[in-house]
Amino acid sequence: MTTVTLPTVSPPPGRYAVAPGRSFAELTAYYGPLVTLRRRVTLTGASLTVPETESGSGSELMSQSESADARPVFRFDLAGTMKASLVSEHVEPLADGRHLQLLADLDVRGVAFPVLLRLRVVRCAEDRLLVVGSTRLPYRLLRRATGFRLPWSRPATRLRLLLAAEFA
């Protein structure tokens, strides 16, 4: 019988940032099955804050029984086409141990729009965390709620926001 140890999803407590050039963000607009716009979005900053827990153990950081103060917080700041910030409200590890589900607010022009972002943990070590994730946004609801608009020549029914970051 073989014992398989899943890697821990959370790094030790502290604040982690993304070094310049170690992140990627892309906005894709779809009209039905067709891609009408694909553009890189400048990721001006990304950070991960892992708070200290009462027990002091780093491996229990993302358990569901913790208070809201003790949860890790992801923050992505976007510029360019979409001037916005994405801040996680709730981080939940999924069953396989390699994926995270973030309930977050996408703040566009001062209006918060709820987002479900799924992140895949590509690499987790003592001093770094590499994640890749995407979320789908209904364009019509986003436009009505926040005023965000694409050019009239680029029709869309939904948007996909793709994020990749290496926190160190």
N, C-alpha and C positions, 0 to 999 in steps of 0.2 A: 504494500500500500504506500502511495506517495502522498506526502503532505505538501499542499500548495499554500503559500502565504501571499495574500494579496497585499500590494503596496499600500501604505497609508496615503490617504488623500490630502491630508492637511500638513503643511509645514509647521515648524515650531512657531510659537507666538512672536509677533513683531509686525513691522510694516515693510511690505515689499513693493518695489516699484519696477517699472519696465524701462530698461535702458533704451536710448534712442536707436532705432533701426531694428529692434527686436520685437516688433509688433506689426500687426496687419489688420486692416479693417476694409471691408468691401460692402457696397450697397448695390443690390441688384433689383431692378424693377421688372415685374412680370405682367403681361397682359394675356390672361389665359395661359397657354403653354409657352408663349413666346417671350423671350427676353428682349425688352425694349431699351434697357439701360443697364450697364455694368460699369461701376466706377469705384476706384479706390477712394476711401475716405481717410483723411488725415487723423490719426490717433494721437492727439496732443499729449495725452497722459493716461496712464493706467496704474492703479494701485490695488493692493490686497492688504487689508489689515486683519491680522489674526490676533484676537484679544487673549489675554492671559486668563486661564480658567481658575476656578477656586481650588480644584484638585491639583493644578499645576501640570497636568499631563497633556502633552500636545496631541496625543492620538485620539482624544475624546472630543476634539474641538467641534466636530460637525454632528454631534448627536442631536436627536430631535427633542430630547428632554431638557435642553438648556434654555435659559432665559434669552430674550431677544438681545440683551446687551453683550452676551458672550459669543455671539455668532460672528463668523468672518464676514467682512464687507468687501465686495468687489466694486471698483469704480473705473469706468471707462469714459474719457472725455474725447468727443469727436469734433472735428472742425471741417471746413470745406462745404460740400453740398449739404450735409446735415450737421448743423451746429447744435450739438446736444450732449448730454451726459447721461450715462446709464449707471445707476447705483442700485446694488442688490439690497433687498429688504429681508430676504429669507434664503438661506443656502441649505439644500438638502442633498445628501449623498444618495445615489440610486443603488439598487441591490447588488450590482456587479462590482462596486467599489472603484470603478474607473470613470464614472460619470457623475456630474453634479447638475442639479437643477436649481436655477436661480429664479426666484420671483423678484422682479426688479421694476424700477420706474425709469422710463426714458423721459428725461426732462428736455423738452423742445420748446424754446422761447418762454420758459417759465411755467409751462404746463406739463404735469406729470402724466405719462401714458403707461399703463401697466404692460409688462412684457414677461414672457416665459422664455428664459434663455437656458439651453442645455449645453453644458460644457463637457468635453472629453478631456480627461487628464492624460496627456501624452507622456509626461515625465514628472516625477515627484522625487526630489532629493532633499537633503538637509537644508540647502540654501537656495533652491530654485524650484519653481513650479511652472510647467509649460502646459497651457490649456488652449483648446480650439473649440469654438462653439458657434452656433447660429440660431437665429430666431426669425420667425415669419411675422410680418406685420400687415394687417389689412390696411391698404392704402387709403381707402375712402374714410374709414374711421379715424385714422391718424390725421388726415387732412382736416376733417371737421373738428377734431378735438384740439389740435395744436396749430393749425394754419400752415403746416409744412406742405409745400407744393413742388412738384416736379415741373419741368418745362412743358408747355402745352403740346409740344411735338413728341413727347414721351408719355403715352397713355400707360396706366398701370392699374391692376386690380389688387396686387399685393407686392410687398417688398420683402427682401431677405437681407438681413444684416449678419455678416460673417465676421467673427473676431478671432484673432489668434494673438496670444501674448505670452511672453516668458518673464515671469516675475522672479527677481533675484534680490 
